[in-house]
């Protein structure tokens, strides 16, 4: 039986929760946010967009299906810490390769269980996302509050540099997903590319700001040949690769801290079709001289309703972002395409003249529903028109 070791979570305003350690022992700090999905905890843990954040899972029992290599969205857990109501002592699933406690311990991620996660989430919803500390070594509230305050605030923070690739590479998934994508969007959705040569596929350059593996899988499944490049690749170097489209990925931190990246994106606009997801959406907004702002507690979950204004259909979406684009600051050439039905925030826009479109949410559904998989097909159609 695993030894019970005391752990303490303290927020920067002094709010304190006592629980038990799991994963690695030690201390960690980060911005405390919450995720409302009932499943998909491994995809959450390995999503680079969660870099610098301590994640509370609102579903009460976590770890019951274990972890496996297939469901990882990056090479390792990216969260700063993990908070759950109850850690399952049993990992019961035929795909499980390791239990959650051992997995987090192996990767040095500090977790705390046994706290009232409902109370913690209600506090964050009321007071807003804030810095926090978890410790198994010290338990004095003021000491840990000061530790939490030593964490840099998310505003103005560039975390992309911590998660981007260091070198360009051609993405070759172990197993692409054309059959799955056809199932999600209809047989006519994706061309038969399973036996197409690389040169027969349209070439897309994907900026890696913290890209999730399933996004790249679905780009391949949609028929693209994908070259992934570091976040700070120049526009000239991107164009030298002769892409037929450019993709801007998700990623962590404050988009306004990435002025140099925004400038390179601006140089690419209008040259080739562009598609952005999450941080990519925010960076396209900034490149168009719009403004971004920080949400009170962000959108993190697999159950957020979004309306597609082009079709009047409502999608249930997966989301993970703490910043948003102010729609009032977009240029008149932009058309708002998606809105969040919970709070009315901007979830997507397009500019036909510049041949770009983007969404704030995560259509790759890892974790989450598959309602928005059509967007990869929409990108394929945009590239085909060039």
TAMO-V267998 format. One record per residue. N is the residue number from 1. RES is the residue in one small letter. PSI is psi in whole degrees, -180 to 180 (NA if undefined). Layout:
BEGIN
n-><N:N>
res-><RES:RES>
psi-><PSI:PSI>
END
This chain:
BEGIN
n-><1:2:3:4:5:6:7:8:9:10:11:12:13:14:15:16:17:18:19:20:21:22:23:24:25:26:27:28:29:30:31:32:33:34:35:36:37:38:39:40:41:42:43:44:45:46:47:48:49:50:51:52:53:54:55:56:57:58:59:60:61:62:63:64:65:66:67:68:69:70:71:72:73:74:75:76:77:78:79:80:81:82:83:84:85:86:87:88:89:90:91:92:93:94:95:96:97:98:99:100:101:102:103:104:105:106:107:108:109:110:111:112:113:114:115:116:117:118:119:120:121:122:123:124:125:126:127:128:129:130:131:132:133:134:135:136:137:138:139:140:141:142:143:144:145:146:147:148:149:150:151:152:153:154:155:156:157:158:159:160:161:162:163:164:165:166:167:168:169:170:171:172:173:174:175:176:177:178:179:180:181:182:183:184:185:186:187:188:189:190:191:192:193:194:195:196:197:198:199:200:201:202:203:204:205:206:207:208:209:210:211:212:213:214:215:216:217:218:219:220:221:222:223:224:225:226:227:228:229:230:231:232:233:234:235:236:237:238:239:240:241:242:243:244:245:246:247:248:249:250:251:252:253:254:255:256:257:258:259:260:261:262:263:264:265:266:267:268:269:270:271:272:273:274:275:276:277:278:279:280:281:282:283:284:285:286:287:288:289:290:291:292:293:294:295:296:297:298:299:300:301:302:303:304:305:306:307:308:309:310:311:312:313:314:315:316:317:318:319:320:321:322:323:324:325:326:327:328:329:330:331:332:333:334:335:336:337:338:339:340:341:342:343:344:345:346:347:348:349:350:351:352:353:354:355:356:357:358:359:360:361:362:363:364:365:366:367:368:369:370:371:372:373:374:375:376:377:378:379:380:381:382:383:384:385:386>
res-><x:x:x:x:x:x:x:x:x:x:x:x:x:x:x:x:x:x:x:x:x:x:x:x:x:x:x:x:x:x:x:x:x:x:x:x:x:x:x:x:x:x:x:x:x:x:x:x:x:x:x:x:x:x:x:x:x:x:x:x:x:x:x:x:x:x:x:x:x:x:x:x:x:x:x:x:x:x:x:x:x:x:x:x:x:x:x:x:x:x:x:x:x:x:x:x:x:x:x:x:x:x:x:x:x:x:x:x:x:x:x:x:x:x:x:x:x:x:x:x:x:x:x:x:x:x:x:x:x:x:x:x:x:x:x:x:x:x:x:x:x:x:x:x:x:x:x:x:x:x:x:x:x:x:x:x:x:x:x:x:x:x:x:x:x:x:x:x:x:x:x:x:x:x:x:x:x:x:x:x:x:x:x:x:x:x:x:x:x:x:x:x:x:x:x:x:x:x:x:x:x:x:x:x:x:x:x:x:x:x:x:x:x:x:x:x:x:x:x:x:x:x:x:x:x:x:x:x:x:x:x:x:x:x:x:x:x:x:x:x:x:x:x:x:x:x:x:x:x:x:x:x:x:x:x:x:x:x:x:x:x:x:x:x:x:x:x:x:x:x:x:x:x:x:x:x:x:x:x:x:x:x:x:x:x:x:x:x:x:x:x:x:x:x:x:x:x:x:x:x:x:x:x:x:x:x:x:x:x:x:x:x:x:x:x:x:x:x:x:x:x:x:x:x:x:x:x:x:x:x:x:x:x:x:x:x:x:x:x:x:x:x:x:x:x:x:x:x:x:x:x:x:x:x:x:x:x:x:x:x:x:x:x:x:x:x:x:x:x:x:x:x:x:x:x:x:x:x:x:x:x:x:x:x:x:x>
psi-><140:135:135:117:131:142:149:135:124:129:164:-19:7:-9:132:140:132:137:-151:147:144:166:-142:151:157:-151:148:155:156:174:126:121:175:150:129:7:150:-13:-180:27:-29:-38:-38:-49:-36:7:117:-19:-17:9:133:9:143:124:127:129:125:-27:135:-28:118:141:-2:-20:5:-159:160:163:-30:-36:3:135:-10:-176:-14:167:141:-17:154:-26:167:133:125:157:-52:128:123:133:-11:129:100:91:139:-19:-7:136:-14:149:158:-41:-49:-39:-49:-37:-43:-33:4:28:124:131:159:133:169:8:166:90:-27:-44:-42:-43:-43:-37:-43:-41:-35:-48:-19:161:139:166:151:166:143:136:141:-2:-36:151:3:127:-48:-37:-45:-30:-42:-35:-43:-41:-18:-15:130:141:156:-31:128:9:128:104:-7:-37:-23:-18:-11:157:152:-20:149:151:155:126:123:96:152:-36:109:174:46:-37:-41:-45:-34:-41:-38:-38:2:151:-28:-2:-41:133:160:98:6:-29:11:144:161:-43:-21:-13:140:141:125:134:124:118:131:96:5:40:141:144:-38:-27:-46:-38:-43:-27:-43:-43:-28:-2:10:151:123:125:123:133:155:157:-34:34:135:157:-38:-42:-36:-48:-28:-19:-3:55:152:-4:158:133:136:120:175:172:171:171:-168:119:-30:-14:-2:48:-37:-37:-42:-40:-39:-37:-41:-37:-23:-20:130:-14:-40:159:144:144:128:144:131:-110:-36:-38:-46:-40:-36:-39:-46:-37:-24:13:17:173:152:158:159:131:155:-50:9:176:114:108:-179:29:37:124:131:137:127:110:-15:-29:-10:21:148:130:143:123:158:134:150:87:149:-6:161:160:135:111:-26:-17:-2:148:161:-19:-16:143:125:126:-26:141:150:126:-9:-46:4:8:160:131:-3:148:166:154:104:-34:-41:-2:50:151:160:159:150:-24:-173:96:-9:-10:56:86:169:-178:166:17:-29:14:-21:-21:-30:-35:-39:-40:-42:-42:-39:-40:-39:-26:-9:NA>
END
